[in-house]
Amino acid sequence: MGGITLIWVSTFQIPTLETIESRKISQSTKIYDNTGKILLYDVFQNKKRTVVPFEDISQYVKDATLSIEDKDFYTHNGVKILSIIRALFVDITTLSFTQGGSTVTQQVVKNSILTGDKSLFGGPARKIKELVLALKLENILSKDEILSMYLNEIPYGGNMYGVEEASKSFYGKSASNLTIAESAYLAALTQAPTFYSPYGKNVEKLNERKDLVLDEMLSDKRITKEQFAIAQAEKVIFLPRSNRGIKAPHFVMFIVEYLKSKYGQDVLEQGGLKVTTTLNYELQAKAEEIAKKYAEINTKSFNGTNDAFVAINPKTGGILTMVGSRDYFDKEIDGNFNVTTARRQPGSTFKPFVYAQAFIKGYTPETVLFDTETQFASNCAPENTTSDNGCYSPGNYDNKFRGPMTLRNALAQSINVPAVKTLYLAGVKDSIELATSMGITSLGSANTYGLTLVLGGGEVSLLDMTSAFGVFATEGTRNAYTGILEVTDTKGVVLEKITLNPNQVLDPEVARKISDILTDNIARTPLYGANSNVYFGGRDVAVKTGTTNNYKDAWIIGYTPSVVVGTWAGNNNNTPMAKKVSGLIVAPMWRVFMNEVLKTVPNENFTKPQVENSYDLKPVLRGKWQGGISNITQNPIIDPNVPYESLTETLSGGVHSILYWVNKNDPRGVPPINSGDDPQFTNWEYGVRRWATTNGYQ
């Protein structure tokens, strides 16, 4: 029997322990908010684990563990022979192979080196392997190193491994800050983590074993009587167990996809990365609460079951909040679908990009366009006011036409006909190129679009739109959006860190003009009213709303120099909502959240644009629609120091569309020799002349 046993032992495949110090321990990646303290998500494959240095583990938990698990740890050589013999005898006679009695060293060998094979012959073999390897391990590593391995890898229930993970999950603190009572609870769990779980039905048994741990610590003189009394009296609070284990889920999944694409699946799940994000969790929690509340209101009032928020710091590109639906876990609306990154039609929120391109070309906020019924399809008769059979004649949200309007008023009041004319003047291709440079990545080729682009004919994401509006907020500087502040590996080495790479994509003066219009409460009052949800007394907040023609999407994007907030409402399945403008559907929820956001940023004013009041500009570019030829008089002479308004100006030439007075590609240059060469001239002129005749003008 002895010979057979020796032959049997000689067949054991024993790992090379010399490599144990350099072995790789899988650790889960953890994603935090911008403070680095609030854990949003633990990305794990099978085990959640955070390895910490031995010196960063409370002495209390070390003592508590040894008192209940292995009192003689620092004096034995890795095994207790009598315990091994007893365990083997019981295993063989009962065929159960479940006996314990192992030292901490043996448990390290069992949990970290050997497999969990408990088959008929695997059980006894494993016990003997534990004995042999434990003896070897004691010669390779110090006692502190062995105890460190044990505490960093012991299971504490479910997929939770290691004392640091358990401490964070149960108490919300690091293992270095554990109290005696908290340490006793952790030591009590290790014998049977599922049975003794603080969330299970055996809490009384857990309390009894915790008391046993304290008794053993006192008996071993690891704590004093005073400490024992304090620990017994301490009421330990376990944090609520999170059934979902995730905060800010849409944002977290957005970050996970980024990490996966950059570092790979294995590193994401086992590499132990620490990811500090840009997310402001306090704002995120408020945004989620508001989204849920107003989705319920909109469902009843407007048949709009879902909504979304994005907030971005335009000075860094950092995403502060991302709420992709009213509830990530709501299966009824496919709540895990992230609307903020999905492509939807933006309605009139796209207009500022077109107006910005018009300003780049030389048009001004005071440039006059006529809001009249206009047929924009050059192959359709001017008097045709339909949008069928290749014709296109858009209306306004209130089915009214206002006659001459400045670009300022047209944009502030979101009037459609002047917007379509502005796109024609600015150019579809140039407008798309500008929007793309500002961060809207999904528009593609200009050949795909016609003049409907300005009314939201393209498909864009709320994330892109919110980020692009940030260019207006920063006076033309583009900071690409990001969700990452820093990523470090298990050794604290920084793998990536947010670095500002600002790119000036828009002339500052053009950006100032857009912001000045979108904050002009007087100009927008005919649309919103004087004291609407978009008006913030005493604060500069630029705002643009948008509703698609089919009422499937309602948008609002507002910004200050330090923050941009984009909000969307609608249905994930693209069904229409009630026929209401976005000011009614989405503005109330945006306003409630914006009130919270503004508490976190300074009260800043936008820089005012320069006022262009030179008579060198054509009258139509200065807000004068009564004619295009100017005769200026002042007695006795024209004094450059005399204010612009004090001069007397006589206009002549009649009432015409802007194409009569300017070359659309060079509005400040020489007037066109033959206006009729422009393919839109006849149709535009028809509507203007009809308006002039109706209103008594020549």
C-alpha positions, 0 to 999 in steps of 0.5 A: 500500500505504501508503494502504491501510494508513492507511485500515486503521489509521483503522478501529481502535476504540481505547479512551479511555485517559483512563478507565483509572485509574478502570476496574473490575478484577474481584477475587474475594471471599475468605472467611477464618476468625476470625483473618482469616489462614486462607483458607477459600475464594476465590469467583471467576467466572473469575479469582482476583485480589487487587489490592494497592498498588505499595508492598506488592509486594516490590522483589525481584519487581519487579526479577526481573520486569523482568530477565526480561521488560523490562530497559529498562522505565524508559528506553523510551517504551513500545515497542521498535520493532525488537521490534515489526517482528520480531514482525509479520514473523514473524506475517505470514510464518508466519500464526501470530500468536503472537510475543512481544517485547512490553514490559511496557507492551504486555503491560498494553495487551494483557491489560488493554485489548485483547481476545485476538483472534488471527484472521487480521486480528485478529493484525496489527491487535492488534500495531499497536494495542498499539504505538499504545496503549502510546505513549499509556499511557506519557503517561497513567500513570507507570512505577510505575503501569504496572508495578503494573497488570502485576504485579496482573493478569498470569496465573500459571497456571489462574485465578490472576491477580496477584502477590498471589494467586500469592504467597498460593497458592504460598507462603502469604504476602503479596507484600510478604514474598517472598524473592529466590528466591521472586520469581525463581520467580514471574517465571519463571512469567509466560512460560508459566504452564501449562508452567512450573507447579510442579505440572506435569511441567516442574519442572526447566524451571521451575528452569532458568528460575528460575536464568536469572532470577537470572542476569539479576538479577545481570547487571543489578546488581539483586542482589549476588553474596551475594544471588545465592548465598543465592537459589541455595541457598534451597530454596523450598517450594510449598504443596500444590495444593488440588484442591478449593480449599475449607476448611470447605465446608459453612460456606463454602457457608452464608456464600456463600448469605448474601453472595449474598442480601445483595450479589448474585451479581456483587459476590460473584464480582467485587467483591473482598470480604474476609469474615472469619468467626466460624469457628475453623478449628482446631476445625473441622478437629478436628470434621471429623476426628471426624465422619469417624471416628465415622461409620465406627464408627456405620455398622458398629455402628448403621447410621448413615452420617452425622453433623454438628456445630455449635458456637456462642459463645452470648455473641456468636452466632458460629458456631465450627464447622459440619460438615454431614456426615462428608465434603462430597465423599462422593457416596455419602451426598450429603455436600454436603447440609448436615444442620445446616441441614436440618429433622429431628425432635429427639427429647427434645432439645426437652424443655427448652423445654417445661419452661422454659415450665412454670417460667414458669407457676409450676411448679418443678423439685420439682413432682411428676408421676406416670410411669404408663401414661396415655391422653392422648386424652380421647375414649379410655377411661382404661384404653386404653393403645394409641396407635392409632385416635386414642388416644395412650399413650406409653411410656418408652425402657426400657418402665418406669414409675416412679411419682411423679417430680419435674420435675427427675428427669423431665427429667434422665432424659428420661422421656416420660410426665411430659414429655407431662404437662408440655407439657399443663401448660405449653401447646402454644401457649405452648411453641412461642412460647417456643421460637420466641423462643429461635431455633427458626424452623421450628415454625409454628402450634401448631394443627399439633401435639399433645402429641407435640411434647415428644417431638420431633414438630416438625421443626427444624434442628441450627443452630437448636436449638444456637443456642436452647440458647445462651439457657439458657447466657446466662441468658435472653439471645438472640444470633442466630447469625451466621457473619460478623465483618466484610465489607470492600470492595476499599478496606478500607471496612467494609460490615458488622461483627458487632454484639451485639444481645442480647435477653432472651427468657427469665427468668434464673431460669428459664434457671438452673433448666434449666441446674441440672437439665441439669448435675445428675449425681445426677439423671441417673445412673439414665439415663446412669450416674455416670461417663458421656460427659456427665459432666465432673468439675470442670466445669459442662456441661449436656447433653440427648440425644434419639432419635426414636421411629423411631430415624432421628435421634440428638441431643445438645446440651451447653453451658457459659456460653461455648459450645454444641455440638450433634451429630446422627447418622443417615442423610441418606435418613431410614432408621432406625438400630439401636434404640439410645438417643442416649447410645450412638450420638452421645454418644461423638463429642460427648464427644471433640469437647467435650473439644477445645472445652473447651480453648478456653473458661474453666472457668465455673460456672452460677449456681445458681437460688434454692431455693423452700422456702416452705410457701406453695407447694402440697405437690405443687409442693415434691416432696410427692406423698403429699397436697395438704393440709399441717399444719405443726407446730413446738414451741414456735412456728414460727420463720422462722429455723428451716430448712425441713427441721426443720419437721414436716409432715403431708400429707392428702387422698390420692394424686392427680394434679397436676390434683387440686391445681392449676389448670394455668394458675395452679398457685400460685393457688387450687386448682380447685373441680372438678378434673373440669372439666379434660379430662385429669383423668379419664385422669391420675387413673386411672393415678395411682389404679391406681399408688396401689392397687398400692403400698398407698396410699389 
